[in-house]
Amino acid sequence: MSVKKSPAELKSIFEKYAAKGGDLNQLSKDELKLLIQAEFPDLLKGSSTLDGLFQELDKNGDGEISFEEFQVFVKKVSQ
Protein backbone atom coordinates (compact mmCIF):
# COMPACT_ATOMS: atom_id res chain seq x y z
CA MET A 1 0.00 0.00 0.00
CA SER A 2 1.27 3.40 -0.82
CA VAL A 3 0.93 5.64 2.18
CA LYS A 4 0.27 8.48 -0.24
CA LYS A 5 -3.46 7.82 -0.14
CA SER A 6 -6.30 10.20 0.41
CA PRO A 7 -8.11 10.07 3.76
CA ALA A 8 -11.07 8.44 1.98
CA GLU A 9 -8.82 5.73 0.50
CA LEU A 10 -7.24 5.08 3.90
CA LYS A 11 -10.69 4.84 5.51
CA SER A 12 -11.75 2.35 2.83
CA ILE A 13 -8.68 0.17 3.45
CA PHE A 14 -9.22 0.37 7.21
CA GLU A 15 -12.89 -0.62 6.87
CA LYS A 16 -12.03 -3.50 4.53
CA TYR A 17 -10.06 -5.17 7.31
CA ALA A 18 -12.22 -3.96 10.20
CA ALA A 19 -15.29 -5.48 8.52
CA LYS A 20 -13.84 -8.96 9.03
CA GLY A 21 -14.84 -8.64 12.69
CA GLY A 22 -18.09 -6.86 11.99
CA ASP A 23 -17.21 -3.41 13.38
CA LEU A 24 -16.15 -0.98 10.67
CA ASN A 25 -14.80 1.44 13.28
CA GLN A 26 -12.36 -0.86 15.10
CA LEU A 27 -9.51 -3.20 14.18
CA SER A 28 -8.77 -6.16 16.42
CA LYS A 29 -5.19 -7.36 16.77
CA ASP A 30 -5.87 -10.12 14.20
CA GLU A 31 -7.39 -7.64 11.75
CA LEU A 32 -4.43 -5.30 12.19
CA LYS A 33 -2.09 -8.22 11.52
CA LEU A 34 -3.96 -9.09 8.30
CA LEU A 35 -3.86 -5.45 7.18
CA ILE A 36 -0.13 -5.15 7.84
CA GLN A 37 0.68 -8.49 6.18
CA ALA A 38 -1.26 -7.50 3.06
CA GLU A 39 -0.48 -3.79 2.86
CA PHE A 40 2.88 -3.42 4.68
CA PRO A 41 4.48 -6.90 4.37
CA ASP A 42 8.01 -5.74 5.22
CA LEU A 43 6.94 -4.07 8.44
CA LEU A 44 5.81 -7.11 10.43
CA LYS A 45 8.62 -9.52 11.24
CA GLY A 46 7.18 -11.43 14.21
CA SER A 47 4.34 -11.61 16.67
CA SER A 48 6.29 -9.62 19.26
CA THR A 49 6.53 -6.81 16.72
CA LEU A 50 2.76 -6.93 16.25
CA ASP A 51 2.18 -6.96 20.01
CA GLY A 52 4.42 -3.95 20.50
CA LEU A 53 2.88 -2.08 17.58
CA PHE A 54 -0.64 -2.87 18.74
CA GLN A 55 0.11 -1.69 22.27
CA GLU A 56 1.69 1.50 20.92
CA LEU A 57 -1.28 2.26 18.65
CA ASP A 58 -4.00 1.40 21.16
CA LYS A 59 -3.72 4.72 22.99
CA ASN A 60 -6.96 4.35 24.94
CA GLY A 61 -6.24 0.74 25.95
CA ASP A 62 -9.56 -0.67 24.74
CA GLY A 63 -7.96 -3.62 22.94
CA GLU A 64 -8.88 -2.33 19.49
CA ILE A 65 -7.48 0.18 17.00
CA SER A 66 -9.75 3.02 15.91
CA PHE A 67 -9.36 4.76 12.59
CA GLU A 68 -7.80 7.74 14.38
CA GLU A 69 -5.23 5.43 16.00
CA PHE A 70 -4.62 3.80 12.61
CA GLN A 71 -3.92 7.22 11.06
CA VAL A 72 -1.10 7.69 13.60
CA PHE A 73 0.40 4.42 12.33
CA VAL A 74 0.11 5.48 8.67
CA LYS A 75 1.73 8.82 9.43
CA LYS A 76 4.57 7.06 11.27
CA VAL A 77 5.36 4.61 8.46
CA SER A 78 5.17 7.32 5.81
CA GLN A 79 8.01 9.35 7.36
C-alpha positions as CSV (number, residue, x, y, z in Angstrom):
1,M,0.0,0.0,0.0
2,S,1.3,3.4,-0.8
3,V,0.9,5.6,2.2
4,K,0.3,8.5,-0.2
5,K,-3.5,7.8,-0.1
6,S,-6.3,10.2,0.4
7,P,-8.1,10.1,3.8
8,A,-11.1,8.4,2.0
9,E,-8.8,5.7,0.5
10,L,-7.2,5.1,3.9
11,K,-10.7,4.8,5.5
12,S,-11.7,2.4,2.8
13,I,-8.7,0.2,3.4
14,F,-9.2,0.4,7.2
15,E,-12.9,-0.6,6.9
16,K,-12.0,-3.5,4.5
17,Y,-10.1,-5.2,7.3
18,A,-12.2,-4.0,10.2
19,A,-15.3,-5.5,8.5
20,K,-13.8,-9.0,9.0
21,G,-14.8,-8.6,12.7
22,G,-18.1,-6.9,12.0
23,D,-17.2,-3.4,13.4
24,L,-16.1,-1.0,10.7
25,N,-14.8,1.4,13.3
26,Q,-12.4,-0.9,15.1
27,L,-9.5,-3.2,14.2
28,S,-8.8,-6.2,16.4
29,K,-5.2,-7.4,16.8
30,D,-5.9,-10.1,14.2
31,E,-7.4,-7.6,11.7
32,L,-4.4,-5.3,12.2
33,K,-2.1,-8.2,11.5
34,L,-4.0,-9.1,8.3
35,L,-3.9,-5.4,7.2
36,I,-0.1,-5.2,7.8
37,Q,0.7,-8.5,6.2
38,A,-1.3,-7.5,3.1
39,E,-0.5,-3.8,2.9
40,F,2.9,-3.4,4.7
41,P,4.5,-6.9,4.4
42,D,8.0,-5.7,5.2
43,L,6.9,-4.1,8.4
44,L,5.8,-7.1,10.4
45,K,8.6,-9.5,11.2
46,G,7.2,-11.4,14.2
47,S,4.3,-11.6,16.7
48,S,6.3,-9.6,19.3
49,T,6.5,-6.8,16.7
50,L,2.8,-6.9,16.3
51,D,2.2,-7.0,20.0
52,G,4.4,-3.9,20.5
53,L,2.9,-2.1,17.6
54,F,-0.6,-2.9,18.7
55,Q,0.1,-1.7,22.3
56,E,1.7,1.5,20.9
57,L,-1.3,2.3,18.6
58,D,-4.0,1.4,21.2
59,K,-3.7,4.7,23.0
60,N,-7.0,4.4,24.9
61,G,-6.2,0.7,25.9
62,D,-9.6,-0.7,24.7
63,G,-8.0,-3.6,22.9
64,E,-8.9,-2.3,19.5
65,I,-7.5,0.2,17.0
66,S,-9.7,3.0,15.9
67,F,-9.4,4.8,12.6
68,E,-7.8,7.7,14.4
69,E,-5.2,5.4,16.0
70,F,-4.6,3.8,12.6
71,Q,-3.9,7.2,11.1
72,V,-1.1,7.7,13.6
73,F,0.4,4.4,12.3
74,V,0.1,5.5,8.7
75,K,1.7,8.8,9.4
76,K,4.6,7.1,11.3
77,V,5.4,4.6,8.5
78,S,5.2,7.3,5.8
79,Q,8.0,9.4,7.4
